[in-house]
């Protein structure tokens, strides 16, 4: 079990854009994520206030990342997929207190010198 070394990033985007977000994250070293289909709901006056168009169909991309990757990944998602873009994405992170089943980065083994 790993503890306190990870964060989960949630990126909520219009349907069809989650793979694009994953491509951005991969460029920054994130190994994978999970895409969930979702439906957005909001009051119409809230949408008008923020100047956005509501698209009911959404995708949520969840990625578990090392804490030291979090800010870089969140900033890249915001710059390339934020509310001002067609993806109308929002992203946030939450701490992961415990995790099992994560594949850890393998450190290179020293070469065998007993020949």
Rosetta blueprint (number, residue, H / E / L):
1 X L
2 X E
3 X E
4 X E
5 X E
6 X E
7 X E
8 X E
9 X E
10 X E
11 X E
12 X E
13 X E
14 X E
15 X L
16 X L
17 X L
18 X H
19 X H
20 X H
21 X H
22 X H
23 X H
24 X H
25 X H
26 X H
27 X H
28 X L
29 X L
30 X L
31 X L
32 X L
33 X L
34 X E
35 X E
36 X E
37 X E
38 X E
39 X E
40 X L
41 X L
42 X L
43 X L
44 X H
45 X H
46 X H
47 X H
48 X H
49 X H
50 X H
51 X L
52 X L
53 X L
54 X L
55 X L
56 X L
57 X E
58 X E
59 X E
60 X E
61 X E
62 X E
63 X E
64 X E
65 X E
66 X E
67 X H
68 X H
69 X H
70 X H
71 X H
72 X H
73 X H
74 X H
75 X H
76 X H
77 X H
78 X H
79 X H
80 X H
81 X H
82 X L
83 X L
84 X L
85 X L
86 X L
87 X L
88 X L
89 X L
90 X E
91 X E
92 X E
93 X E
94 X E
95 X E
96 X E
97 X E
98 X E
99 X E
100 X L
101 X L
102 X L
103 X L
104 X L
105 X L
106 X L
107 X L
108 X L
109 X L
110 X L
111 X L
112 X L
113 X L
114 X L
115 X L
